[in-house]
Amino acid sequence: MKKNKPVINNAAAYDATMERIDFLMKKGEQQLGAEEAAELRQLALVAESYEKSIYVIPAPKTLEGLIELKMFERQLKQKELAKLLNVGEPKLSQIMSKKRKPDVAFLKALHRQLGIDGNLLLEFA
């Protein structure tokens, strides 16, 4: 008989789900049977879906914030980002600290290398 897909629609259900996930994880990957491993995967997906529905991260309101978000998503340091964008580290640092306005070449590099929407870049610049 097939089990119903778990649903989380409140904090109590989320807490119960997290307790079950914790219990399964404490058993260790090697000790889980196929059914428990499948249950763990399913519970993790359901918990993640619930978390995304209640924890909304607001969009950045500045160009610098948008760049920092992309750096975080790609796990880039400022030095690595400068190299990816083909700009000098001092220029990137000045733009990030608002001591220098971004030029068109910089905005193009953000669009091409980081996939940031050009309209959004123009709005912030």
N, C-alpha and C positions, 0 to 999 in steps of 0.2 A: 504494500500500500504506500502511495506517495504522500509525503508530508506536505502540509500547506507552507507556502513561502512566508517567512516571517515578515511582519510589518511593524514599524516603530512609528507611533503617532503621538507620543507624549514622553515626558522626561522619565517617568517610572518605567516604561517599556524600554527606553534607551538604557537606563541603569541596569535593568535585568539582563539585557543583551550584552552589555559590557562585562557583567559578572560572568556570564557564560563564556564569553570570549576569553576572559582572564583565566577561567578554570581550564579551558582547553589548551591554552598556550602554556600554562604551568605544567601540563602533562609532558610537553616536549614534542617536537615534530616527529621524532622516531617512534614515540609511543602511541600516536594517533592512528586509528584505523582509517580506512578509506572513507567510511561514512562520517566519522568525526571530522576528518580533514575537509570534506565537502561542506559539512555544517559550518565549520569555522570560516571558510571562504564566503559562504552565503551570509553569515552573520556580519562579517566585516564589511561586505558590500552594502548591506542594509543600514548598518551603523554609519557608514560614510555618507550614504544618501541622506540620512536624517541630519547629520552634522552640517552638510551643505545647505540644507533647507532652513536651518535656524541660525547658522553662523555666516552671515553675509559680510564679506569684506568689501568695504566701499572702494570704488575706483579712485585712483590717484587724481588729485586736483591740480597738480603741477607737472611740468615736463620732467623735473628732477625726480619727483615721486614715481612717475611712469618709468623712467630709466632705472631707478632703484628696484622697482618691482620686476622688471625684466632681468636685472642682474641677479636678483634672488631666485627667480624661476630657473635660470640657467646656471646658477651657482658660479657666477663670475665675479672676480675681484675687479676693481676699477682699472688696474693695469691690464688685465686680460680684455676688458671691454674696449679700452683704448686701442689695443692691437686689432681686435675684431673690427672696429669701426674705421681703422686706418687713420687715426688721429693721434696727436701727441698726448701724453699723459697730462702735461700742464694745461693744455686746452680743455681736455675733458674735466679736469679738476676745477678750472675756472667756471665752466658752464654749470657744473654740479653745485658750485657754491654761489651761483648767480652773480659772479663778478664779470661774466662775459656772456653776451647773447649768442645763441647758436646761429651759425650761418646755414645757408641752403645746403652746402655739401654735407654738413653734419646731420641735418635733418634727413637728407636722402640716405645717408648711411644707416640711420636709425630705422628708416622704413625698410631698406633692403636687408640689412643684417639681422634685425630683431623682429621684423614683421609688424611694426607698429603702423597703424592706419595713417596715411598721409594727412587726411582731414583732421584727425586728432592732433597730430603734430603741429599743424598750422594753427589750430585753436589754442594750443599752449604756448607757441613761440611768440 
